[in-house]
């Protein structure tokens, strides 16, 4: 059955078995063989696929050459072998014959695939070849056994090529028939070119020579001539039974040669160059890596201030042989290096990565987030809420535990204080999650809301008693939640270890020199919890293992101007913790006031002196 496709002039000059000239893609009819022979065009290549193809006969005749497969065109030819294939050309007593014949030196021929081919030619008056190609020949990943017949007047050669013969991970056997007179019989001949066995096994047998190079000379450099292979074993002799281990230099003039080789792996020697944000790796010649030779650094995607560090990133998909190390991104403001955790405040930054002697960099700017001044309305986020849902509705991934606090999947209202769990890599232990819970998938989030307007008086009293030297800025309801699979979310009142959390202090509480503490009320007990406050980013970080009512309290730096009170005043107010609300009318330390008082005093003394003098005179 013929699978006729398009007619293509590329396919002309091609015959398989006893078929006519092939001009269309598809299965070839009229070959006189069994199995399947099909042809296709792949770019500038013609692909012949032989699938368990068996042919025996004289084949087609071109230029006094009878051959089982004949090609006389200029395109490259690929013969793909599937299964076990056999081509038996029965000879040409009046001229030349070959099992496979390609006449034009402008084209290359390759045999490839996972299958095998036994190809042979019969007796001929002049030349008999198992495989004869006018250009270069490649044998890749397959098994080839090529045998020529007897030649009366000239040559009998198992495999002959007019260019280099390259063997890649293939098994190749080549042998010739007999000759008479001035004729010669060779296993493999490559004219004045090279036999390159990068990897695989090659056996060649000839009554004149196993490996033939041009007229009456022999050349052992034909083996591994480009240095990409390594000889594992090499035997030579008059025949296989009498072969002995020899060196490459002793192969010449031998009538039987067996060579086993393996590919010499390329030794990488990379150098690196940088242009802008990209580093390019360059290896020495003949490198087998073609892709993934660049590494690019990119600026952070979110550049609006939110109290959290901004991280640049490296491209993925780069080749780990070319870039074998773990690379650290460094950050700078001007010439000064900045710790990655401190890339938070608004300003200009540069991120750099170095590979070898090459450094790539990218500049970026963090802009002000414009946080609100009201504590209860401080959303401080740029999340697009049109595509987000409340924490309770964020999708759960089975088999994993995910901290969704402040993620892009949750609505901005869920996280008004820019809350973050800093040690979220330990949630399974902190929450004592069971393997069954993890298998269902768990979402975890820390919810912090302003409860200043609703805090119970009893909690206020506990906080006031625990913070006599602090001022309460606001009350917070802090809760830790977990949601397992499709179950209802539940509060976690205590954890197995401390949770490290950070919040963004509302702008209304910002003041130079001010420090903060958290006071926790849990089960009727108030506990002061110290933390760390970054005055540049206004982020307060603390640790806790219990969750309920909290007070955010602060203490201001006391200046000498604020302590100008007399000991009597201090004594009289020692039992009264309420501060006076009477506004100050001036600075008690203003020198102008003291000068005025001094002048008034001197004037009074002068008046008394004059008065006494007048009385004396009277």
Buried (B, 14 or more C-beta within 10 A) or exposed (E): EEEEEEEBEBBBBBBBBBBEEBBBBBBBBEBBBEBBBBBBBEEEBBBBBBBBBBBBBBBBBBEEBBBBBBBBBEBBBBBBBBBBBBBBBBBBEEBBBBBBBBBBBEBBBBBBBEBBBBBBBBBBBBBBBBBBBBBBBBBBBBBBBBBBBBBBEBBBBBBBBBBBBBBBBBBBBBBBBBBEEEBBBBBBBBBEBBBBBBBBBBBBBBBBBBBBBEEEEBBBEBBBBEEBBBBEEBBBBEEEEEBEEBEBEEBBEBBBBBBBBBBEEBEBEBEBBBEEBBBBBEBEEEBEBEEBBBBBBEBBEBBBBBBBBBBBBBBEEBBEBBBEEEEEBBBBBEEEEBEBEEBBBBBEBBBBBBBBEBBBBBEBEBEEBEBBEEBEEBBBBBBEEEEBEEBEEBEBEEEEBBBBBBBEBBBBBBBBBBBBBEBBEBBBEBBEBEEEBBEBBBBBBBBBBBBBEEBEEEBBEBBBEBBEEBEBBBBBBBBBBBBBEEEEBEEBEEBEEBBBBBBBBBBBBEEEEBBBBBBBBBEEEBBBBEBEBBEEBBBBBBBBBBBBBBBBBBBEEEEEEEEEEEEEEEEEEEEEEEEEEEEEEEEEEEEEEEEEEEEEEEEEEEEEEEEEEEEEEE
